[in-house]
Amino acid sequence: MARDTVETHFAEAVTALTAGTPRDPLLPVREGTTLTGARCRELFEFQLGSRLLDVTARRLREQGEGFYTIGSAGHEGNAAVAAALRPTDPALLHYRSGAFYLARSAMAGRLPEEGLRDVLLGLTAAAEEPIAGGRHKVFGHPELAVIPQTSTIASHLPRAVGVAFAIERARTLGVPGAWPQDAVAVCSLGDASVNHASALSGLNTAAYAAYQRLGLPLLFVCEDNGLGISVRTPAGWVEAAHHPLLPYFTADGCDLADVHDVAAAAAEHVRTRRSPALLHLRTVRLMGHAGSDVEMSYRTKREIDADLGRDPLVATARLLVEAGLTTPDEILAHYETMREHLLKMALESSRRPRLASAAEVVEPLAPRSPERVAAAVSAASAAASSREKTFGGRLPEREGGLTLSQAINRTLADALAADPGMLVFGEDVARKGGVYGVTRGLQRRFGAGQVFDTLLDEQTVLGLALGAGVSGLLPVPEIQYLAYLHNALDQIRGEAATLSFFSRGAFRNPMVVRVASYAYQKGFGGHFHNDNSVAALRDIPGLVVASPARPDDAAAMLRACLAAARADGGVCVFLEPIALYNTRDLFDDGDNGWLSPYAPPSRWAETHVPIGRARSYGEGRDLTIVTFGNGVRMSLRAAVRLTAEGYGCRVVDLRWLSPLPVDDLMRAAELTGNVLIADETRRTGGVSEGVVAELLDAGFTGRIARVTSSDSFVPLGDASRHVLLSEDDIEAAARKLLG
């Protein structure tokens, strides 16, 4: 295998080193540092292993056996960051963390070859790779407390804040967590990533917590090589732009002794003060951004040579040689031996089995076990019953039943009583009780430990949920409006929904995201408060999307989502129709037809609604109206008028938008042969498209029609009626279909 410039420079630079007077390996490797010679030699092994993994990755790619070449060359100083922490401290690492990973693996008591093999199996997409199983090359391992980064650049920072928050919150609540009570979280990122919205969200939230004196033991590590692929980061930018409320530590990332001392001080600061800090390491990037990157197209030879002159591997070799702990010849001989050994290991890894079918690929995506979920509902009912007295006993029943809003509130109260590790939080949910009062009174009953307000940032809200979920708690965040969810959708799409997939279920982030949703607020608020777009949610593999319409369904479905989160690690989005929150009547004023009684914990098992099961109204044999959300009430009203004219109608409430209740849908469709889909989302990309596709795929041969809202944002006032689905639209479409 040909040597590239980096390897050649290493050999030449080490050859030129001059041995110094031998030191005791138990003494500092040089004056002014706490890094001993023995520790330096140990960390050099991890640095060398990381460098040779990068070399091997390029060899594998040349042979068509490797599929990832973004390496850690120039960042090997992060081995000393790992040494400053404990192997039980949760770590969320960016993609240049090879030396950190190898050091963490050894600190956990594993053999050196085990860490190397982990990475090689990832490079070759082997199904035996211990974290992603060939689905992606990530740094992660459940036994090493390394949580894999699964999404876009810096998207893991809000989650890291959530992990640190959860460490302290679990201790405060007296519930078991995934990490030791004195643990600290560590989160690494690059200099270009500092400018990303997700990074700014995470850094700002950490500073916000520090300002309010909230415990948040989180060490951010910015590894600054001055480049974001080809775009330069201005010199001094990270130091100038760091948040003033985050204690700032800085070190030469190419000088192992400096990193060792400063990282130890930063980690100790975070651990003892339970407060966040930023460690800024000035590094270099060697070998380009990735194997396909041609640096000469955007960097001068002088710039590239300057980085070679700061090679951290050479710098550590110099420390060892000048301390008389080894010789240049010994280092080079060891380099060659280890290089050949890794190439042989890589060849073995490339021959290991890879994922061989779609079923294998998707197996860890979102495992569902209806029996376990049902059992979890029963267990919650018993726990809620036993803890009623602790929280003031059962709330009195309301005459005529509960509204949708009241049913959700009552369900959350029972769930909080049953599960002391459950958290309800978001903007305005605590003292105010939510914009629509859905969480009113919960903080008063259960305290600020379980029910609390967050700052106004959806990425933060979801990041806290991600971190809390992976740390053993049960987060139930609220997003005030569906339109606001899109501001932070990657926290669900790229982080929440992918974690089980890219860790083969070793890490899970159970969560139930409550979202005030849809339109029909009598023209109030415009499109930021009336959003009918759910296409981006239905496109996320494995995500459960619940859409209750009736109060009794809302209670049962919310319990099912909470149980799925606990039992399966499920990620659920719970869409609550704003316009139905306080609706009482169905047909006539005062009929209370939209109210429902609330099932006490003793009846939860018998009222359980499994995920993916629809609800049917009526026994008509002429027409099936398929709908959900606000469409349920409108369709029922239209069906009554059609029935009065002799048409036999039945209305099917999908209840679950993902997964769609295909069996129930098909059964109801075949009973009539005529299906009208009444869809309050948009015509393009709306739910009806999926329903039609499922019917056709299942072999339905009857007639299908759909009536939807327009492809438009929702305007203010009466203009909204021109673009939203209406009862009249449903009735007219039904008559046309019945012909």
WOGIZI-V365054 format. One record per residue. N is the residue number from 0. RES is the residue in three letters. OMEGA is omega in whole degrees, -180 to 180 (NA if undefined). Layout:
BEGIN
[[N RES OMEGA] [N RES OMEGA]]
END
This chain:
BEGIN
[[0 MET -178] [1 ALA 178] [2 ARG 176] [3 ASP -175] [4 THR -177] [5 VAL 179] [6 GLU -180] [7 THR 180] [8 HIS 180] [9 PHE -179] [10 ALA -179] [11 GLU -178] [12 ALA 179] [13 VAL 179] [14 THR -177] [15 ALA -178] [16 LEU 180] [17 THR -178] [18 ALA 179] [19 GLY 178] [20 THR -178] [21 PRO 177] [22 ARG 171] [23 ASP -177] [24 PRO 178] [25 LEU 177] [26 LEU 177] [27 PRO -176] [28 VAL 174] [29 ARG 180] [30 GLU 173] [31 GLY 179] [32 THR 174] [33 THR -180] [34 LEU 179] [35 THR 178] [36 GLY -179] [37 ALA 179] [38 ARG 178] [39 CYS 180] [40 ARG 179] [41 GLU -179] [42 LEU 177] [43 PHE 178] [44 GLU 180] [45 PHE 177] [46 GLN -180] [47 LEU 178] [48 GLY 179] [49 SER 180] [50 ARG -177] [51 LEU 171] [52 LEU 177] [53 ASP 178] [54 VAL -179] [55 THR 180] [56 ALA 180] [57 ARG 176] [58 ARG 179] [59 LEU -180] [60 ARG 178] [61 GLU -178] [62 GLN -179] [63 GLY -178] [64 GLU -180] [65 GLY -171] [66 PHE -178] [67 TYR -177] [68 THR 172] [69 ILE -171] [70 GLY -176] [71 SER -175] [72 ALA -177] [73 GLY -179] [74 HIS -172] [75 GLU 175] [76 GLY -180] [77 ASN 171] [78 ALA 180] [79 ALA 174] [80 VAL 177] [81 ALA -179] [82 ALA -180] [83 ALA -176] [84 LEU 177] [85 ARG -179] [86 PRO 177] [87 THR 176] [88 ASP -179] [89 PRO -176] [90 ALA 175] [91 LEU -166] [92 LEU 173] [93 HIS -164] [94 TYR 177] [95 ARG -173] [96 SER -177] [97 GLY -178] [98 ALA 175] [99 PHE -177] [100 TYR -180] [101 LEU 178] [102 ALA 180] [103 ARG 180] [104 SER 180] [105 ALA 179] [106 MET 179] [107 ALA 176] [108 GLY 180] [109 ARG 177] [110 LEU -179] [111 PRO -177] [112 GLU -177] [113 GLU 178] [114 GLY 178] [115 LEU -179] [116 ARG 177] [117 ASP -176] [118 VAL -180] [119 LEU 178] [120 LEU 175] [121 GLY 179] [122 LEU -177] [123 THR 179] [124 ALA 180] [125 ALA -179] [126 ALA -180] [127 GLU 180] [128 GLU -164] [129 PRO -179] [130 ILE -176] [131 ALA 177] [132 GLY 178] [133 GLY -178] [134 ARG 177] [135 HIS 175] [136 LYS 179] [137 VAL 171] [138 PHE 179] [139 GLY 177] [140 HIS -178] [141 PRO -179] [142 GLU -178] [143 LEU -177] [144 ALA 177] [145 VAL -178] [146 ILE -175] [147 PRO 172] [148 GLN -170] [149 THR -171] [150 SER -174] [151 THR -178] [152 ILE 174] [153 ALA -179] [154 SER -180] [155 HIS -178] [156 LEU 175] [157 PRO 176] [158 ARG 180] [159 ALA 175] [160 VAL 179] [161 GLY 178] [162 VAL 179] [163 ALA 177] [164 PHE -176] [165 ALA 177] [166 ILE -178] [167 GLU -176] [168 ARG 178] [169 ALA 178] [170 ARG -180] [171 THR -178] [172 LEU -178] [173 GLY 179] [174 VAL 180] [175 PRO 176] [176 GLY -178] [177 ALA -173] [178 TRP 176] [179 PRO -176] [180 GLN -180] [181 ASP -180] [182 ALA 168] [183 VAL 175] [184 ALA 176] [185 VAL -177] [186 CYS -179] [187 SER -180] [188 LEU 178] [189 GLY -177] [190 ASP 179] [191 ALA -179] [192 SER 179] [193 VAL -177] [194 ASN -177] [195 HIS -178] [196 ALA 180] [197 SER 178] [198 ALA 179] [199 LEU 178] [200 SER -179] [201 GLY -179] [202 LEU -180] [203 ASN -179] [204 THR 177] [205 ALA 178] [206 ALA 178] [207 TYR 178] [208 ALA 179] [209 ALA -180] [210 TYR 180] [211 GLN 179] [212 ARG 174] [213 LEU 179] [214 GLY 179] [215 LEU -177] [216 PRO -174] [217 LEU 175] [218 LEU 172] [219 PHE 177] [220 VAL 177] [221 CYS 178] [222 GLU -167] [223 ASP 177] [224 ASN 174] [225 GLY -176] [226 LEU 167] [227 GLY -168] [228 ILE -180] [229 SER -174] [230 VAL -178] [231 ARG 168] [232 THR -178] [233 PRO 179] [234 ALA 178] [235 GLY -175] [236 TRP -177] [237 VAL 179] [238 GLU -177] [239 ALA -172] [240 ALA -177] [241 HIS -176] [242 HIS -176] [243 PRO -180] [244 LEU 176] [245 LEU 176] [246 PRO -170] [247 TYR 175] [248 PHE -180] [249 THR -180] [250 ALA 173] [251 ASP -176] [252 GLY 178] [253 CYS 180] [254 ASP -174] [255 LEU -179] [256 ALA 179] [257 ASP 178] [258 VAL -179] [259 HIS -176] [260 ASP -177] [261 VAL 178] [262 ALA 178] [263 ALA 179] [264 ALA 180] [265 ALA -180] [266 ALA 179] [267 GLU 177] [268 HIS -178] [269 VAL -175] [270 ARG -176] [271 THR -178] [272 ARG -177] [273 ARG -174] [274 SER -174] [275 PRO 176] [276 ALA 178] [277 LEU 174] [278 LEU -177] [279 HIS 179] [280 LEU 178] [281 ARG -174] [282 THR 171] [283 VAL 176] [284 ARG 179] [285 LEU 180] [286 MET 179] [287 GLY -179] [288 HIS 180] [289 ALA -176] [290 GLY -178] [291 SER -174] [292 ASP 177] [293 VAL -174] [294 GLU -177] [295 MET 179] [296 SER -180] [297 TYR 177] [298 ARG 178] [299 THR 177] [300 LYS 180] [301 ARG 179] [302 GLU -180] [303 ILE 179] [304 ASP 179] [305 ALA 177] [306 ASP 177] [307 LEU 180] [308 GLY 179] [309 ARG -177] [310 ASP -177] [311 PRO 179] [312 LEU 176] [313 VAL -178] [314 ALA 179] [315 THR 175] [316 ALA 179] [317 ARG 177] [318 LEU -177] [319 LEU -178] [320 VAL -178] [321 GLU 175] [322 ALA 178] [323 GLY -177] [324 LEU 178] [325 THR 178] [326 THR 176] [327 PRO -179] [328 ASP 180] [329 GLU 179] [330 ILE -178] [331 LEU 178] [332 ALA 179] [333 HIS 178] [334 TYR -178] [335 GLU 180] [336 THR -179] [337 MET 179] [338 ARG 180] [339 GLU 179] [340 HIS -180] [341 LEU 178] [342 LEU 176] [343 LYS 177] [344 MET 179] [345 ALA 178] [346 LEU 177] [347 GLU -179] [348 SER -178] [349 SER 180] [350 ARG -180] [351 ARG -177] [352 PRO 175] [353 ARG 179] [354 LEU -168] [355 ALA -179] [356 SER 176] [357 ALA 180] [358 ALA 178] [359 GLU -177] [360 VAL -172] [361 VAL -174] [362 GLU -179] [363 PRO -172] [364 LEU -178] [365 ALA -178] [366 PRO -179] [367 ARG -180] [368 SER -178] [369 PRO -179] [370 GLU 179] [371 ARG 179] [372 VAL 178] [373 ALA 178] [374 ALA 179] [375 ALA 176] [376 VAL 179] [377 SER 179] [378 ALA 178] [379 ALA 179] [380 SER 179] [381 ALA -180] [382 ALA 180] [383 ALA 180] [384 SER -176] [385 SER -177] [386 ARG -178] [387 GLU -175] [388 LYS -180] [389 THR -175] [390 PHE 172] [391 GLY 177] [392 GLY -178] [393 ARG 175] [394 LEU -179] [395 PRO 176] [396 GLU 179] [397 ARG -179] [398 GLU 180] [399 GLY 179] [400 GLY -176] [401 LEU 170] [402 THR 177] [403 LEU 180] [404 SER -179] [405 GLN 180] [406 ALA 178] [407 ILE 179] [408 ASN -179] [409 ARG 179] [410 THR 177] [411 LEU 180] [412 ALA 179] [413 ASP -179] [414 ALA 177] [415 LEU 178] [416 ALA -177] [417 ALA -172] [418 ASP -179] [419 PRO 176] [420 GLY 179] [421 MET -179] [422 LEU 174] [423 VAL -175] [424 PHE -179] [425 GLY 180] [426 GLU 175] [427 ASP -174] [428 VAL -170] [429 ALA -175] [430 ARG -180] [431 LYS -178] [432 GLY -180] [433 GLY -180] [434 VAL -179] [435 TYR 175] [436 GLY -175] [437 VAL -179] [438 THR -177] [439 ARG 175] [440 GLY -176] [441 LEU 179] [442 GLN 179] [443 ARG -179] [444 ARG -169] [445 PHE 175] [446 GLY -176] [447 ALA 176] [448 GLY -179] [449 GLN -177] [450 VAL -174] [451 PHE 177] [452 ASP 175] [453 THR 171] [454 LEU -173] [455 LEU 179] [456 ASP -176] [457 GLU 177] [458 GLN 178] [459 THR -180] [460 VAL -178] [461 LEU 177] [462 GLY 175] [463 LEU 179] [464 ALA 180] [465 LEU -179] [466 GLY 179] [467 ALA -179] [468 GLY -179] [469 VAL -179] [470 SER 173] [471 GLY 178] [472 LEU 179] [473 LEU -177] [474 PRO 175] [475 VAL -179] [476 PRO 175] [477 GLU 170] [478 ILE -168] [479 GLN -180] [480 TYR 180] [481 LEU -180] [482 ALA -179] [483 TYR -179] [484 LEU -177] [485 HIS 178] [486 ASN -172] [487 ALA -172] [488 LEU -179] [489 ASP 175] [490 GLN 175] [491 ILE -176] [492 ARG -172] [493 GLY -177] [494 GLU -174] [495 ALA -172] [496 ALA -175] [497 THR -170] [498 LEU 178] [499 SER -179] [500 PHE -176] [501 PHE 174] [502 SER -179] [503 ARG 177] [504 GLY 179] [505 ALA 175] [506 PHE 178] [507 ARG 175] [508 ASN 180] [509 PRO 179] [510 MET 174] [511 VAL -177] [512 VAL 177] [513 ARG -177] [514 VAL 171] [515 ALA -162] [516 SER 171] [517 TYR -171] [518 ALA 178] [519 TYR 175] [520 GLN 177] [521 LYS 174] [522 GLY -176] [523 PHE 164] [524 GLY -179] [525 GLY -168] [526 HIS 177] [527 PHE 180] [528 HIS -180] [529 ASN -178] [530 ASP -180] [531 ASN -180] [532 SER 177] [533 VAL -176] [534 ALA -178] [535 ALA 177] [536 LEU -177] [537 ARG -179] [538 ASP -175] [539 ILE -178] [540 PRO 174] [541 GLY -178] [542 LEU 173] [543 VAL 177] [544 VAL -179] [545 ALA -179] [546 SER -179] [547 PRO 175] [548 ALA -177] [549 ARG -180] [550 PRO -179] [551 ASP 175] [552 ASP -179] [553 ALA -179] [554 ALA -177] [555 ALA -179] [556 MET 177] [557 LEU 176] [558 ARG 179] [559 ALA 179] [560 CYS 179] [561 LEU 179] [562 ALA 179] [563 ALA 178] [564 ALA -180] [565 ARG -174] [566 ALA -173] [567 ASP -173] [568 GLY -174] [569 GLY 173] [570 VAL -173] [571 CYS 171] [572 VAL -172] [573 PHE -175] [574 LEU -176] [575 GLU -179] [576 PRO -177] [577 ILE -175] [578 ALA -180] [579 LEU -178] [580 TYR -173] [581 ASN 178] [582 THR -179] [583 ARG -170] [584 ASP 179] [585 LEU -176] [586 PHE -175] [587 ASP 177] [588 ASP 177] [589 GLY -178] [590 ASP 179] [591 ASN -176] [592 GLY 179] [593 TRP 176] [594 LEU 179] [595 SER 173] [596 PRO 180] [597 TYR 180] [598 ALA 177] [599 PRO -178] [600 PRO -179] [601 SER -178] [602 ARG -177] [603 TRP -178] [604 ALA -178] [605 GLU 179] [606 THR -178] [607 HIS 177] [608 VAL 180] [609 PRO 176] [610 ILE 179] [611 GLY 176] [612 ARG -179] [613 ALA 176] [614 ARG -176] [615 SER 176] [616 TYR 176] [617 GLY -176] [618 GLU -176] [619 GLY -178] [620 ARG -179] [621 ASP -171] [622 LEU 171] [623 THR 175] [624 ILE -180] [625 VAL -174] [626 THR 179] [627 PHE 174] [628 GLY 179] [629 ASN -180] [630 GLY -179] [631 VAL -179] [632 ARG 180] [633 MET -178] [634 SER 178] [635 LEU 179] [636 ARG 179] [637 ALA -179] [638 ALA 179] [639 VAL 179] [640 ARG 179] [641 LEU 179] [642 THR 180] [643 ALA 179] [644 GLU 174] [645 GLY 177] [646 TYR 178] [647 GLY -175] [648 CYS 167] [649 ARG -180] [650 VAL 179] [651 VAL 174] [652 ASP -179] [653 LEU -177] [654 ARG -179] [655 TRP 179] [656 LEU 173] [657 SER -3] [658 PRO 177] [659 LEU -179] [660 PRO -170] [661 VAL -178] [662 ASP 179] [663 ASP 179] [664 LEU -178] [665 MET -180] [666 ARG -180] [667 ALA -180] [668 ALA -177] [669 GLU 178] [670 LEU -178] [671 THR -177] [672 GLY 179] [673 ASN -178] [674 VAL 172] [675 LEU 179] [676 ILE 179] [677 ALA -168] [678 ASP -180] [679 GLU 174] [680 THR -172] [681 ARG -178] [682 ARG 179] [683 THR -180] [684 GLY -178] [685 GLY -177] [686 VAL -176] [687 SER 178] [688 GLU 179] [689 GLY 180] [690 VAL 179] [691 VAL -179] [692 ALA -180] [693 GLU 179] [694 LEU -179] [695 LEU 180] [696 ASP -179] [697 ALA 176] [698 GLY 179] [699 PHE -176] [700 THR 180] [701 GLY -179] [702 ARG -179] [703 ILE 172] [704 ALA 177] [705 ARG 177] [706 VAL -169] [707 THR 166] [708 SER -178] [709 SER 173] [710 ASP -175] [711 SER 166] [712 PHE -176] [713 VAL -178] [714 PRO 178] [715 LEU 168] [716 GLY -175] [717 ASP 180] [718 ALA -179] [719 SER -178] [720 ARG -179] [721 HIS -175] [722 VAL -179] [723 LEU 175] [724 LEU -180] [725 SER 175] [726 GLU -180] [727 ASP 177] [728 ASP -179] [729 ILE -178] [730 GLU 180] [731 ALA 179] [732 ALA 178] [733 ALA 180] [734 ARG 180] [735 LYS -180] [736 LEU -180] [737 LEU 168] [738 GLY NA]]
END
